[in-house]
Amino acid sequence: MVSKEKSAIRIIKTLKKHGHEAFLAGGCVRDRIRGVEPKDYDIATSAPSEEIQKLFKKTIPVGVQFGVILVVEDGVAFEVATFRTEGDYQDGRRPGYVAFASLEQDAKRRDFTVNGLYYDVEKKKIIDFVDGQRDISLKLIRTIGEPEKRFLEDHLRMMRAVRFAVQLGFEIDPAICPVIQKHAKLLSKVSQERLRDELVKTLTSPAPGRGIRLLDACGLLGEILPEVIAMKGVEQPIEYHPEGDVYTHTLMCLDGLSNAPAELAVGALLHDVGKPLTFVRAPDRIRFNNHDKVGAEMAKQICKRLAFPNSQTDLIYALVSEHLRFKDAMKMRESTLRRFLSMERIDLHMELHRLDCLASHANLDAYQFCAKKLGQIAAEPPKPVKLIGGTDLIALGFEPGPQFSKIMRAVEDAVLEDAILSKEEALEFVKRNYLKK
């Protein structure tokens, strides 16, 4: 398989062959300097969009008005953008005008210095108009030009500053945070889909806990997730949660994650989101009755608000709604335990439970019990849970109706508990327990 870098270089050579300037641009140059394999390769060129479309067999006009074309090479889409300058931003995202420009002007319209670099593949030379190399060596996220101007152009850049900091392990320029605090409310003008994407990238970074702390420090967290801010100061029973309030506990859960799946990261962030609404100082201790169910409904609404896909929303909902059940695992009937451990993505449920425990009482007995049971189940031959069906019940004289599901469930439970091993035994079980005598 041809590497992405070789494919990108082939695109650059084609552009240059036809008299155009062309360079690797942005994040891929940054990552090469850091010694990290880039995930994507973007290209900046002097060629106008129409020329790019003529030169390559397969192109996708994703942003012709902004001079951006996707060129498909070796089955991979590469963003090829014409050098440009922008201005007159009207909606906190899109420029009112785009003018084709020089390479230096192209660099100076970008967001952060670490993303304003280019690489000449023929001369093997980095082109840096914005001191991006210096900031990479300093591990610093700094805007190109005045922070206020950059953030007013595209409000999402406020969240991107945090995201790049946690993805790269960099610090944010001290000049940035006060400006973000001043303009944080402008996030209300950004689409929920764009907010979701930046939030997910932050939570699936190597340091999601740090990401939430930075969003909070910059005044952005309350604009995106006021439900998480509400966790602050919500006391917990000290015998189970010596670490402190719900917010502290949640951050400690996130601190245990690194490059996690999105559903697990969001589930960890929201697993106790129902606690502020269910807080009760009972005579014996603080309680949060049904916070798992209340929190699951809240998590679902948050996911809908942020336009998560239904499949992700359903899994996040399940992670929140089921996270308390592990405490009862050692007392469950065999059939109940097996059903519980057969949940979709039980691996994510297990990991959330482990993080939850380590961020509080640190008792992993239930986790270890379930892990051992899962190992035993995996080593067994599959149990023939569906030994009988509706036609078998009709043959025994039952009328189709609600009783069917009750009988089938009882048979499945008996199979899971090894009380029934064959279809004949299943039929006898039904006759013995459900046929009128």
N, C-alpha and C positions, 0 to 999 in steps of 0.2 A: 504493500500500500504506500502510495506517495505521501510524504509528510506534508503537513499544512504549510510549513515554511517554504518548501520547494515549490509548491503550487503558487504561493504568493509571489515568490521571486519570478516565476514564469510570467505571471500577470504584469509585474513591473517591467520585465525585459520587453514584453510585447508593446507596452505603452512607450517605452523609451525608443524602441526600434522605429516607431512612427512619429518621433520628434517631440515627445512630451516628457516633462519631468515626472518622476514617480518615486515614492519613498515608502518604506514601512512607517507607520505612524501610531502614536498614542501608546496604549497599554502594552502592546507587544514589545515595543522598544524598551519601555520601563522594565518589563519582566526579564528581558534579555540581559539588561544591565544588572539586575538583581540575581542573575543566575537561575531563573525559574523558567521552565518551559511555558511559553504563552499558550493560553487556551484558544485565542483567536488572533488572527492577523488582519489588521486594517491597513489600507493603502491610501495615501494622499497623492493627488496628481494635478498637473496643470491641464489635463485633457477635460473638455466639457462633456457633459452627460451624453449628448448625442454621439460624440466620437467614441466614447467608451462602449456604447451599445452597438456601434458599427464594428468595433474591433474584436468583439468576443461573441461566440456562438450563442451562449446562454446567459442572459442577464435578466434581472428583476428590478423594475423601476420603483424602488421603495420610497424614494424621496427626491424625485427629479427636480422639484422646485427648489430644493436645497443643495442640489448637485451631488446627490448620493445615489449610487447604483450598486446592486449586488451582482457580482460576477461569479458565476458557478464554474469552478475549475476542479476537475477530478472528483466531482460529486460534492464539493464543499463550497458554500457560499461565502465570498469575501466582500466586505464593504469597501467600495472604491469611491472616494469622495474628492470632488474638485476643490482645489484651494479656494477658500472663500473668507469673506468678512461679513459680519451680520450686524444688525442694529434695529432700533425702533421696536423693541419687544412690547407686545400689546397684552399678552395673556399669561405672562410668567412662564412661558415655555417657547413659543414660536417667534422667530424674528419677523418684523414687519417687512424687512427687505434683506436680500442676499446679493452680495456683489462678488464676482470672481476676482481673486486677488493674488498676491505673492505668497510664497511659502512662509515668510516671516509674519505676514498679516494673518495667515491661517493659524499659525501657532498662537498668536496673541488673542484670538477669539475663543480659545479653548478654556476649560474650567480650572484645572489645577496644574501646577508646574510639572508634576511627575507624569502628567498625561500629554504634555506639550512637546514631546520629543519626536525626532524623525531619524531614520537610518538609511543611509545611501548604501545599497547592497553591492554596487560596483566598486566604490571607493572604500567600502568597509569603514564608514565614518558616521559617527553620531552628529546630528545637527541639533543644536540647542540654543534657542533664542531667549529662553525664560529661566535659566539657571535650574532646570529640572534635574540635571545630574547632581548638582550640589545638594538639592533637597532630598534626593534618593539617598545620598551618602549620610545626610543628617537624619534620615527617616522622618521626614516632615511633610505634612499635607498643607500646602500653601496655595492660595488662589493666584491666578495670573492676573496681575493688576489689582485694583481695589476690591476687597471682598464684597462690599455692598453692591457694587455694579454687577459683579458676577452672579450674586444670589437674586438680584432683582430681574436679571435677564431670564434665568430659569430657576424657579423656586426649589425644584427638586435637588438642586446642587447642595442645598443645606444638608439633606439626608445623605447625599453621595459623599460629602466630606467625612461623615461618621463611618459610612460603609467602607471607604478606602482605608481609613485609619485602622479598622479592625481586620480587614482582609489582608493588609500588608504589614500589620504590626507597627504602624507609624504613629507619631504624635500629631495632633492638630495644632497648627500655628495659633499662638495665643491671641492673635488679632482677629481670628475668625469667630470664636464662640460668642463674644458680645454682639457681633453683628447678626448672627443667627438668632440669638435671643430676642433681639429687636424686631426681627421680621418673621419669627416662627409662625405666627398666625396666617401667614401667606400660604402655608401648606393647604389650607382649606380650598385654595384655587387649583390645586393639583389633582389630577384624576386619581381615583382610588386604586386603579390598576397599577399606576406608576408608583404610588406609595407602597402598595403591597410588594412589588418587585424589589424595591430598595430595602424594605423591612426584612424580607426573606433572605436577601443576600447578606444582610447584617447578621441575622440569626443563624445562618448556615456557615458563617465565617469561623476561623480558628478561635475567636474570642467573643461569643454572643453575649455573655454577661457584661463584658466591657462595652459592647455596642449599646446595650440598653442603658448603662450608666452614662455614656456619652450623649445619647439622645435625650436623656433626662437633664443632664447638666446644661445642654444647649437649649432647653425649653421645647424640644420637639416631641418628646414622648407623650405629653399630655394632649398634643394636637392630633396625634395618630391614635393613641390608645389611652384615653382617660380612665378606662377600667383598670389598667395596670397601675396608674398613679394612685387610684383609690385603695390599693393594697398597703400603701405607706401608713405606718402607725397602727395597723390593725393587730392587736395583741394576739398571742397564741398561748395555749397552756404550756408552761415552762417544762413540765415533765416530759412532754413529747417534742417540744420545739425550743430547746435551749438557745438556738441561734438568734432568736428575735422575732420581729414582726413578719407578716406574710410577704411583704416586698423583699425583705432581706433573704428569706427562705427561697423565694422564686429566683433571685439573682444567684444564689448559691447553687441551685439546680442547673441554671444555665452555665455557670462556671465549670460544671462537669462535662460540658459538651464541647466538641470541636469538629467543625465540618460535618455536622449531623444532617440527616435527612430533614427536609423542611417540616414535615408533619410532626416529627419528634420535637424539633426546636420550638415550633409554635405551641405544641401540646404542653411542653415544659413551661413555657411562658404563661400559659393560661390555665394550668391544671388547678390552681387555687383561686381563679378569678371570681368564684362565687362566694368566697369567704367574707368579704366586706358586707355583703347583703344578708348573710346568714349568721353574723356574729351575735352570740348571746352569752352574757355573763351569768351562767347558771349557779345554783348554790354550791355545787361541788367543784366546778371548774368552767373555764371558757369552752363553749361548744359552737360548732358550725354545722348544725343539722341540715342534711341534704345538700351540702355545698357542692358535692360532686354533680348532682343532677341540675342544680341551679346554674353551676358553672358551665356545664356542657351546653345548656341552652344559650348562655351568654356567649360562649365560644362560637357557637353556630352563627349567632347574629353578627359577631365581629367578623367572622370569615365571609359572610354574605356582604357585609358593608365594604370589605376590602376586595371583593370580587374574586375570592379563591374559587378554583374549579370545584364542582360538587364532590368529586372523588376525594380531594384533599380535605374538604370541609367535613365529610362523613368520617374520615379517619381521625381527624383532630377532635371531633365531637366524641368519638368512641374512646380516645385516649383520656379525655377529661372525665367522661361519665364512668369509666371503669377503673380509674386509678386507685380507688379505695378498696376494691374487692380483694386485693392481694392479702390484706390483713386477716381475711377469713379463710384463706386457702387451706390452711392445715386442719380446719374443722369441716371442710366440705365433704359431702358424699363423693364417692369415686366418680359417679356419673357426672355430677355437677362440676367437679374439678376438671375432668377431661373436656367437658364442653367449654369451660372457662378458658382452658389452655389451648383450645382450638380456634380462638378468635383470630380474625384476619390480622396479620402483622403482629403476632404475639411477641415477636422480638422487640418491637418498639414499645409495647406495653411493659415488657419486662425491664427494658432500659429506663423508662420513665419511673417505674417503681424503685429501681435501684438508686437513681438520682434523688428521688424524693426522700428515701431513707437516709442516704449519706448526707443530705442537707438538713437533717433534723436529728432523730434519735440514734441513727447509725446502726440500727438493728436490721441485719440482712437475713434473719432466719426464714422469713416467708419467701424471699427471693431465692435463697439457696434450695429451699424445699421444692419450689416450682421448677427451678432449673434442673434439679435431679429428676423430677417427674417427667419433664419434657424429654430428657435423655432416655428414660425408660420407655416412653411412648414411641420415640423415634426408632428404638431398637426392636420393638415388637412388630410382628406381622399385622397388617391393617385388620381392624375388627369389622366384621360384616354387619354394620349397624342397620342397614335396610334389609332385614331378613324377610319381611312381609310387606305387602302393599294393600291398597284399597280393594283390589279384586279378591284378595284372600279374605278380607273381612266380610265382603259381600257374600262370598261362598260359605262363610260360617253363619250367615243369616242376619248380619247387621245392616241396618238402613244407613245410607250415606248421610252424614251430618257432622255437627261439631264434635261428637264423641270419637270420630275417627282420629282426629289429631291427638286427643288425649290418650287413646289406646296406643297409637304409634309412638308417642313420646315415652310412655311407660315401657314399651318393648325395647326402645333404644336405650333407655336408662339401664334396663336389666342386662342388655348386651354389654354396655360399657362397664358394668360391674361384674362381668363374667358369670352372671346367673343364667344366661341363655347362650348357647353355643351353636344352635342350628335352627333351621326354619321349622322343623318339627317341634322343637322345644318352644319356639316362639308361639306357634299355634296352640300348643297345650297351655301355655301361660295365659293366652287370651281367653281360651275356653274356661280355664279355672277361675280367672278373676273378673271376667266381664259378661259371660253368658249367663242368662237367668237360669237358675236351677229349679 
